[in-house]
Amino acid sequence: MLTPITRGVETGQAAKPAWPSMKMRPAAFDPPTCSSEAEGRGGGETAGSKKIRFAEAVEATATSDTTAPDRSQVRSQKGRTTHGYHKILNVTMSCVLVAGDGDEACANCGKQGSDTVKLRKCTACRLVKYCGVDCQRAHRKQHKKACKQRVAELKDEQLYSQGHERQEGDFCPICALPILFPRVDHSFFKACCMKRICRGCSLAARKRGMFNCPFCRAPLPGDDADALAMVQARVAKKDPEAINFLGEKYCEGDFGLEKDRRKAVELWTEAAELGSIEAIFNLGVAYYYGDGVQEDNAKGIEFWSKAAMQGHVVSRHSLGNHEGRKGNYDRALRHYLVSAKMGYEESVEMIKMMFMDGIATKEHYAEALRGHQDAVEEMKSHDRDEAKRLGY
């Protein structure tokens, strides 16, 4: 399962791994600054015996060495925080008139467009035109079904065509290469500058005698209290990633903070409004599983969709899990192919399972393997290979 899980800050020690169990509720995630490389919870009932293994695999797609939150804590905080939801998602849709010409006929009265009669398209679906507001209102009942269907098609086109490049926070700011998944195993998070530095660049800096942050040159925090002070200083300056990271610390009760998931959601909401993609993902987890807010799967999916369209790989994989759980295997496969080609191995494994159960084709699996391998090759460097060889 997913939940915002903090990865730990480098204080001269390796980052602290933390994975929630898919069999229970999510734990916490790790952003470009701190969220975990968690998976979306998926699985569920399937239609047909051949699809049982795939469904079970979706349900167990994340591994964990972290204790998941207590269900009673989750239930006790449901329904508390919903503010900022529409502002972040910017979800608006209406069938109103927009400027435009055309020589077609009004969909309601049949009046032809001319120099004196300007027809305007329905802004929701852009399938039909009207000569005025009255005709549009009169035709609304008849047009509503086709309009909604086309709007859904347009949303899908946007969802599947955007977000094929990884978000900025997935790149090491020193070597400018994307960081391998899971990021916690291949990078260090720096509380001083909210940057995630790959282990290759960190090792190279130490070999040159640089033991401070290789990006901003600040001394490493001596303990959790020092790290928290660094984070709070950046929160005061409205750094969205610092605000998101602090939310994750409240979610987990880390850095000596009292565990408060309602506070975490409030911080993620603020961070999302300021532009943090990781915070949008964390809000998706919170709403999808009802952690600190009233459980609302639809809202969770909307947050994940927004993050996925901005290159958040785990959100994309989570959408695939959600669709697989519902039995929408074609849609799940499309999501998995995108995240697999962005270097996410769990998506490759899910496509392999679908292929073995006859849900995906051999060509789909081969495409996923090639795309994943290409992505992994782009993430390699001499310094990273040396860090791996030395176990750094």
C-alpha positions in Angstrom: 0.0 0.0 0.0 1.0 3.5 -0.3 1.3 6.2 2.2 3.6 9.1 2.5 6.6 7.5 4.0 9.6 9.5 4.9 12.9 8.3 3.7 15.2 9.7 6.3 17.6 12.5 6.0 21.4 12.0 5.6 23.0 12.8 8.8 26.2 11.1 8.0 24.2 7.9 7.9 22.3 6.1 5.1 18.7 7.1 4.4 16.2 5.1 6.5 14.0 2.8 4.4 10.4 2.6 5.2 7.8 0.6 3.2 4.2 0.1 4.1 2.4 -3.2 3.7 -0.1 -3.6 0.8 -2.1 -5.9 3.0 -3.0 -3.0 5.3 -3.4 0.7 4.9 -0.5 2.8 3.4 2.2 4.3 5.5 4.0 7.3 4.0 5.6 8.3 0.8 8.9 10.0 -0.2 8.9 13.0 -2.5 11.6 14.3 -4.7 12.6 15.3 -1.3 11.4 12.6 1.0 8.5 10.4 0.0 8.9 6.7 -0.4 9.0 4.8 -3.7 5.7 3.2 -2.7 3.2 1.6 -5.0 -0.5 2.2 -5.4 -2.8 -0.2 -3.7 -4.5 -2.3 -6.3 -5.9 -5.7 -6.8 -9.3 -6.8 -5.9 -11.9 -9.1 -7.5 -11.5 -10.2 -11.1 -13.8 -11.7 -13.7 -12.5 -15.0 -15.0 -10.3 -17.7 -13.5 -7.3 -16.7 -15.7 -7.2 -13.3 -14.1 -7.0 -14.3 -10.5 -3.2 -14.4 -10.3 -3.0 -10.9 -11.8 -5.5 -9.5 -9.3 -3.6 -11.1 -6.4 -0.4 -9.6 -7.7 -1.9 -6.2 -7.9 -3.0 -6.5 -4.3 0.5 -7.5 -3.2 2.5 -5.3 -5.6 4.3 -3.4 -2.8 6.6 -4.9 -0.3 7.2 -3.4 3.1 9.4 -3.4 6.1 7.4 -0.7 7.8 4.4 -1.2 10.1 1.3 0.2 8.5 -0.8 2.7 10.4 -3.4 1.4 12.9 -6.8 1.3 11.2 -8.4 2.8 14.3 -6.2 5.8 13.9 -7.3 6.1 10.3 -11.0 5.8 11.1 -10.8 8.3 13.9 -9.5 11.0 11.6 -11.8 10.5 8.6 -13.7 13.4 7.4 -11.6 16.1 9.0 -9.8 17.9 6.2 -11.2 18.6 2.7 -10.3 22.3 2.2 -8.2 23.2 -0.8 -9.3 20.1 -2.8 -11.0 21.9 -5.8 -8.3 24.6 -5.8 -5.5 22.0 -6.2 -7.3 19.9 -8.8 -8.8 22.9 -10.6 -11.7 20.7 -11.6 -14.3 22.8 -13.5 -16.4 21.7 -16.4 -19.5 23.4 -17.9 -21.3 23.5 -21.2 -21.0 27.3 -21.8 -20.6 29.2 -25.0 -17.2 30.3 -26.4 -16.3 32.6 -29.2 -16.1 31.0 -32.6 -17.5 31.0 -36.1 -18.9 28.3 -38.3 -21.3 27.7 -41.1 -22.9 24.6 -39.6 -26.4 24.6 -38.1 -27.4 25.1 -34.5 -27.8 21.8 -32.9 -31.2 22.8 -31.3 -33.1 25.0 -33.8 -31.2 24.2 -37.0 -30.4 27.8 -37.8 -27.5 28.1 -40.2 -24.5 30.1 -39.2 -23.9 33.4 -41.1 -22.5 36.8 -40.8 -25.4 37.7 -38.5 -25.8 34.4 -36.7 -22.6 33.3 -35.0 -22.5 29.7 -33.9 -20.5 28.8 -30.8 -19.2 25.4 -29.6 -20.0 23.7 -26.4 -16.8 24.2 -24.4 -17.1 20.9 -22.6 -17.2 18.5 -25.6 -16.8 20.9 -28.6 -19.0 18.5 -30.6 -21.9 20.7 -31.3 -22.7 24.4 -31.9 -25.4 26.7 -30.8 -26.8 30.0 -32.0 -27.4 31.2 -28.4 -27.7 30.4 -24.7 -31.4 29.6 -25.0 -30.9 27.0 -27.6 -28.0 25.5 -25.7 -30.1 25.2 -22.5 -33.0 23.7 -24.5 -30.8 21.1 -26.1 -28.9 20.3 -22.9 -31.0 17.3 -21.9 -30.7 15.7 -25.3 -27.0 16.5 -25.6 -25.9 15.6 -22.1 -25.1 11.9 -22.6 -23.0 12.5 -25.7 -21.3 15.5 -24.1 -20.3 13.5 -21.0 -19.0 10.6 -23.2 -16.8 13.0 -25.2 -15.6 14.8 -22.1 -14.4 11.4 -20.7 -12.7 10.6 -24.0 -10.9 14.0 -23.9 -9.8 13.4 -20.3 -8.4 10.0 -21.2 -6.5 11.5 -24.2 -4.9 14.0 -21.8 -4.2 11.4 -19.1 -2.5 8.9 -21.3 -0.6 11.4 -23.5 1.0 13.5 -20.8 3.5 12.8 -18.1 5.8 10.5 -20.0 8.9 12.3 -18.8 9.9 12.1 -15.1 9.4 15.1 -12.9 12.2 17.4 -12.0 12.6 16.1 -8.5 13.6 12.7 -9.9 16.8 14.0 -11.3 20.1 14.5 -9.4 20.8 18.2 -9.5 24.6 17.6 -9.8 24.9 15.0 -12.6 21.4 15.8 -14.1 20.6 12.1 -14.5 17.3 10.6 -13.3 17.6 8.6 -10.1 17.0 4.8 -10.2 14.0 3.3 -8.3 13.6 2.9 -5.5 15.2 6.3 -5.0 16.0 5.7 -1.3 18.4 3.0 -2.3 20.2 5.2 -4.9 20.2 8.7 -3.4 20.4 10.8 -0.2 17.9 13.4 0.7 19.3 16.7 2.0 17.3 18.6 4.5 19.4 21.7 4.0 18.4 22.3 0.4 15.5 19.9 -0.2 17.5 18.1 -2.9 18.0 14.4 -3.5 21.6 13.7 -4.5 22.4 10.4 -6.2 24.9 8.2 -4.4 27.4 8.4 -7.2 27.7 12.2 -6.9 27.8 11.9 -3.1 30.6 9.4 -3.3 32.5 11.5 -5.8 32.2 14.6 -3.5 33.6 12.6 -0.5 36.5 11.3 -2.5 37.4 15.0 -3.2 37.3 15.7 0.6 33.9 17.4 0.6 31.8 16.1 3.6 29.2 18.8 3.6 26.2 18.9 1.3 27.6 18.4 -2.3 24.9 20.7 -3.7 24.6 23.7 -1.3 27.8 23.1 0.8 25.9 23.3 4.1 27.1 21.2 6.9 25.2 18.0 7.5 22.7 18.0 10.4 24.1 16.3 13.5 20.8 14.7 14.5 17.1 14.8 13.9 16.6 18.0 15.9 19.1 19.8 13.6 17.5 18.4 10.5 14.0 19.5 11.7 15.3 23.0 12.3 16.6 23.1 8.7 13.3 21.9 7.4 11.3 24.4 9.5 13.5 27.3 8.2 12.6 26.4 4.7 8.9 25.9 5.6 8.9 29.5 6.9 10.1 30.6 3.4 7.1 28.7 1.8 9.3 26.1 0.1 6.7 23.6 -1.2 9.0 20.6 -0.9 9.9 21.4 2.7 6.2 21.8 3.6 5.5 18.4 2.0 8.4 16.8 3.8 7.3 18.2 7.1 3.8 16.8 6.4 5.4 13.4 5.9 7.2 13.7 9.2 3.9 14.5 11.0 2.3 11.5 9.2 5.0 9.1 10.6 5.7 10.9 13.9 9.3 11.2 12.9 11.9 13.8 14.0 10.4 13.8 17.5 7.1 15.1 16.2 3.8 13.7 17.5 2.0 11.7 14.8 -0.8 13.8 13.4 -2.2 12.8 10.0 -4.7 15.6 10.0 -1.9 18.0 10.3 0.0 16.1 7.5 -3.0 16.5 5.1 -3.2 20.2 5.9 0.6 20.6 5.1 0.3 18.5 1.9 -2.7 20.7 0.8 -0.6 23.8 1.2 2.4 22.3 -0.5 0.3 21.1 -3.4 -1.2 24.6 -3.9 2.4 25.8 -4.0 3.3 23.3 -6.7 4.7 20.2 -5.0 3.9 17.1 -7.2 4.8 14.8 -4.3 2.3 16.5 -2.1 -0.4 15.9 -4.8 0.5 12.2 -4.7 0.4 12.1 -0.9 -3.0 13.8 -1.0 -4.1 11.1 -3.4 -3.0 8.4 -0.9 -4.8 10.2 2.0 -8.1 10.5 0.1 -7.9 7.0 -1.5 -7.4 5.3 1.8 -9.1 7.8 4.1 -6.1 8.8 6.1 -6.7 12.0 8.0 -9.7 12.8 5.7 -12.9 11.1 4.8 -12.2 8.2 2.4 -13.0 9.2 -1.2 -11.5 6.9 -3.9 -12.6 9.3 -6.6 -10.7 12.2 -5.1 -7.7 10.0 -4.6 -7.7 9.0 -8.3 -8.1 12.7 -9.4 -5.0 13.6 -7.3 -3.0 10.7 -8.7 -4.1 11.5 -12.2 -2.9 15.1 -11.8 0.4 14.0 -10.5 0.8 11.3 -13.2 0.3 13.9 -15.9 3.2 15.8 -14.4 5.6 12.9 -14.5 5.0 11.2 -11.1 5.9 7.6 -11.8 4.4 6.0 -8.7 1.1 7.8 -9.3 1.0 6.4 -12.8 1.7 2.9 -11.4 -1.0 3.4 -8.7 -3.5 4.3 -11.4 -2.7 1.0 -13.1 -3.3 -0.9 -9.9 -6.6 0.9 -9.4 -7.8 0.0 -12.9 -6.6 -3.6 -12.5 -8.6 -3.9 -9.3 -11.7 -2.7 -11.1 -11.1 -5.2 -13.9 -10.2 -2.5 -16.5 -7.2 -4.4 -17.7 -6.7 -2.5 -20.9 -6.5 0.8 -19.0 -4.3 -0.8 -16.4 -1.9 -2.0 -19.1 -1.7 1.4 -20.6 -0.7 3.0 -17.3 1.9 0.2 -16.6 3.5 0.6 -20.0 4.0 4.3 -19.3 5.6 3.8 -15.9 7.6 0.8 -17.1 9.2 2.9 -19.8 10.1 5.5 -17.2 12.2 2.9 -15.3 9.7 1.5 -12.8 10.4 -2.2 -12.5 7.2 -3.0 -10.5 5.2 -2.0 -13.6 7.2 -4.4 -15.7 6.5 -7.2 -13.2 2.8 -6.4 -13.4 2.8 -6.6 -17.2 4.7 -9.9 -17.0 2.0 -11.3 -14.7 -0.7 -10.0 -17.1 1.1 -11.7 -20.0 1.4 -15.0 -18.1 -2.4 -14.9 -17.3 -3.3 -14.2 -20.9 -4.4 -10.6 -20.2 -1.5 -8.9 -22.0 0.3 -10.0 -25.2 3.9 -11.1 -25.7 4.4 -7.8 -27.7 3.2 -5.8 -24.7 5.7 -7.5 -22.4 8.5 -7.1 -24.8 7.7 -3.4 -25.2 7.8 -3.0 -21.5 11.1 -4.8 -21.1 12.7 -2.7 -23.9 11.4 0.5 -22.5 12.4 -0.2 -19.0 15.9 -1.3 -20.1 16.4 1.9 -22.1 15.3 4.0 -19.1 17.7 2.1 -16.8 20.6 2.6 -19.3 20.0 6.4 -19.3 20.4 6.4 -15.5 23.8 4.8 -15.4 27.1 6.6 -14.8 30.7 5.7 -13.8 30.3 7.2 -10.3 27.0 5.4 -9.7 28.5 2.1 -10.8 31.4 2.7 -8.4 29.1 3.6 -5.5 27.1 0.3 -6.1 30.3 -1.7 -6.3 31.5 -0.3 -3.0 28.1 -0.7 -1.4 28.0 3.0 -0.7 
